[in-house]
């Protein structure tokens, strides 16, 4: 008797390797900047990952971190350091050099400190710039921060050795732009992969009117630091009496910028996300004169269809398409900035083309690539050598620890 052959079983998908245990290490969570937005995107890629950081001031950074497993270092107990992370400059290298993170893969979101963390797993560094506080001290640390300047000057050689060891301890090195890639090559001799930071802030979401601000202004969104050149942007408006500038941001130069601002410049300080959304939606354009490693604000403005006037330097060369999404000026000079604003206002812009360019820097692309990298490195973690990878504490040439 013939019997029916049982149907062939439906083939199962190939088993997927166990997702690695991922931890995130970030310099400090004491402000609302582009790097902190990147950490939020990393958390969307790795929602179960803890965030190790030197300092955590919940009221000063994005509110989303309130629900995250943030694990600050011992320095966080000192309120003065949470209030101004630059005061912590003499201590951060040793603090991160002592940090050992138990994970298959750690992702270090670093502008000079977090890449010093150690792990027995694999280390992926997402580098915003080689330590600006060390290699570009005059741009990063204001004249008023004398203690930080003195600390860097006194400890420069051991800090440089520590920093280069930290960079060389990474198994994978990523960065945001072609300009920063070149600096990493020169500073560390490392060839990093470019993975642009995602533009995550856009029109979707609530918007709240900012009292006293009428639509049609130019917008500058920036921390108020020397290398951001916001004072030069403000000064440009003395020659533009028919235009208005709104400045969003805080920092060491805030009092000086407020005192010197022309009558047609409003310095708002820190604003909430819904207020920032209203400002982008009601601005005529964005102005930025900073020596920017990446250039995220033109992408944020682009999500709202806004053209930009920016400095022809660094990361802006990647994120701004001259003639399509904005105009560029050659130096952070008030006269050149004023001329570029006049050029921006004097032509028609295609808001749909500007939005399309901004859309190419999506968070989805960033998240997918980071997950793929973590899986690749996690697979290699099984063959890892014993002992944590990292530079350890800062030492002088004679070998004593600087703690």
Secondary structure, 3 states (H helix, E strand, C coil): CCCCCCCCCCCCCCCCCCCCCEEEEECCECCCCHHHHHHHHHHHHCCCCCEEECCECCCCCCHHHHHCCEEECHHHHCHHHHHCHHHHHHHHHHHHHCCEECCCEEEEEECCCHHHCEECCEEEEEECCCCHHHHCHHHHCCCCCHHHHHHHHHHHHHHHHHHHHHHHCCCEEEECCHHHHHHHHHHHCCCCEECCCCCCCCCCCCCCCCCCCCCCCEEEECCCCHHHCHHHHHHHHHHCCCCCEEEECCCCCHHHHHHHCCCCEEEEECCCHHHHHHHHHHCCEEEECCCCCCCCHHHHHHHCCCCEEEECCCCHHHHCCECCCEEEECCCCHHHHHHHHHHHHCCCCCHHHHHHHHHCCCHHHHHHHHHHHHHHHHHHHCCCCCCCECCCCCECCCCCECC
